[in-house]
Structure formats: C-alpha cells, structure tokens
Amino acid sequence: MKATVSPYQTTAICLRIVCENGTTVRLTRYPFDLVMSNATVYLADNAYDFSSVISETSFAASSIDLEGFVGVSNITRDQIASGLFDGARCYLFATSFLAPVEDYEPMMASILGKTTIEDDRFRIEDMSLVDLLNQTVGESHAAACRKSLGGQEFGGCKVDLGPLTVSGSITSIGSSLAFTDSSRSEAADYFGWGMVTFTSGANAGLRPLKIRDYSAGTFTLYEPPYYALTAGVTYSAIPGCRKRLEDCRDKFGNHLRFGGESYIPMQSVVRNVGKSA
C-alpha cells in the first residue's frame, strides 16, 4: 500500500528523466509550470505528451510512451540522435498542484528504450523496471573480467575514477573518428576502451564516446561525434580497461578484484581429457 496518495481533485502527473551523464529533464501534464517544494521546476510545454500508465496486478511490465517535438522542453534533436536518452532512468509520480512535492506519490520507475524521430517529432518507449524480471540473469565463466571499470556496487571494481580523469584540448583533427592532443604523454593504449566527454563546442552535454585506440596523444573513437570536431575543443577522458588480468594488475593495481577466470581451460581442452592417444 502506498505511503502517500495525491488527492484526486488536485492531482498533477509529473515525469522526471535522468540521463546517465546526469542531464535531467522535468515535465508535467499540468497546464502551468510546477515549482516543487525543493525548488525544482517541472515544465508544462504543450509540444509533448506521455501516454497513460498501463499497469496490471500481474508481473507484466508497465509502460508509457513519451512523444513530442524536438527542441521543446529541453529535449533537442542532437540529444536524441546521439543516444543521450538511451537507458535513462524515468520517475513518474503524482502530486497536488496546490502544494507540489517531488515524488509525492510514486507511480512508476522505468528505463527509456527505443527512440524514433520522424521529421521534427520524436517518440521514446519507456518500460517499467519490473521488466528486468523477464531478463535471463546469471554469470558465466570467462577469461575477461565481467565488471565495469569504476563500478562501486557490492563486489564491483571499486577503482576511483576521479583522480584518473584527465582534461585537455584538441590540437588537431585526423578524421571523423580521430583527434590529437599533443600535450598528452600517457603510454600507448592507456585510454584504450576508455571514455571521452567533450566539454565545449557543439558536442558539449552529449553522451560520452568510447575510445577504440590511443597512441602518442591521438584518440581514435568507435563512432564519430554527432557534430564534427574542431581544434580547441576541450574534453575530459578516463582511462580504459580491456578486461584483461594484466590491465587490472599492472595498470590499476586492482588484481584482487579481477572478475575473470584466466586459468579455466577452454571446452576444447576439457573434451580432450580421457581420450585415447
């Protein structure tokens, strides 16, 4: 049973979207902007809508769809197309428009999924967290580490990425996938499989990009930034981990938390045991 219930006579429905990089969008169905008790503002722009919640007494996942026009409610085309909202957490709640309180009556926690853009209109599918119960879970043995670099969850990597994060500016452009910072002096492959975030220029505020290779100050990405890069653009980057024991041990001194099984024999080796010569 819910701890608090919004009075139906004055109920206003609100939605908060929190992206992986911290970008937050707050929306409400009320005709006017709502200022919550914690001073956050939920926008009441008319160029978007989110469908009604479909919820059942079974374990079927609830879902809503967020629709609107790009460029309204702080949701821009480049943010959607670059994948900024992929995997974002959403929180739907009800509150009274007479005395708005954030998360007063929680209705649904969810994750944004597939995004579609048609002309200047977007649609984002939103699936309840209960859908995770439909996913196959479990661990399999592998030589590569299964943990995420910097993960602070129970049993996670625990490497502190704060002191390892570096910043700099682009001095030259090699291609749509490569740029160089001539001031960098880290060893080859130090940033390989790491992440880079652009902090100025047209790509500022968009999602981080994965680094494929690094050598002599040159970063090569897996996919090009949404906007073309130019010299002088600033960035921040974190080193990468290729999930190998040598990375964990030699690069981060974290081999006691290594999440792979380097010495388990392959199936081809195991199946040969007991065979006649």
Secondary structure as GFF3:
##gff-version 3
##sequence-region A 1 277
A	DSSP	three_ten_helix	8	10	.	.	.	ID=ss1
A	DSSP	beta_strand	11	18	.	.	.	ID=ss2
A	DSSP	beta_strand	24	28	.	.	.	ID=ss3
A	DSSP	beta_strand	34	35	.	.	.	ID=ss4
A	DSSP	beta_strand	41	42	.	.	.	ID=ss5
A	DSSP	beta_strand	48	50	.	.	.	ID=ss6
A	DSSP	beta_strand	63	69	.	.	.	ID=ss7
A	DSSP	alpha_helix	77	81	.	.	.	ID=ss8
A	DSSP	beta_strand	89	96	.	.	.	ID=ss9
A	DSSP	beta_strand	105	118	.	.	.	ID=ss10
A	DSSP	beta_strand	121	128	.	.	.	ID=ss11
A	DSSP	three_ten_helix	129	134	.	.	.	ID=ss12
A	DSSP	beta_strand	166	169	.	.	.	ID=ss13
A	DSSP	beta_strand	172	173	.	.	.	ID=ss14
A	DSSP	beta_strand	178	180	.	.	.	ID=ss15
A	DSSP	beta_strand	195	198	.	.	.	ID=ss16
A	DSSP	beta_strand	209	215	.	.	.	ID=ss17
A	DSSP	beta_strand	218	221	.	.	.	ID=ss18
A	DSSP	beta_strand	234	238	.	.	.	ID=ss19
A	DSSP	alpha_helix	245	246	.	.	.	ID=ss20
A	DSSP	pi_helix	247	251	.	.	.	ID=ss21
A	DSSP	three_ten_helix	255	257	.	.	.	ID=ss22
A	DSSP	alpha_helix	267	270	.	.	.	ID=ss23
###
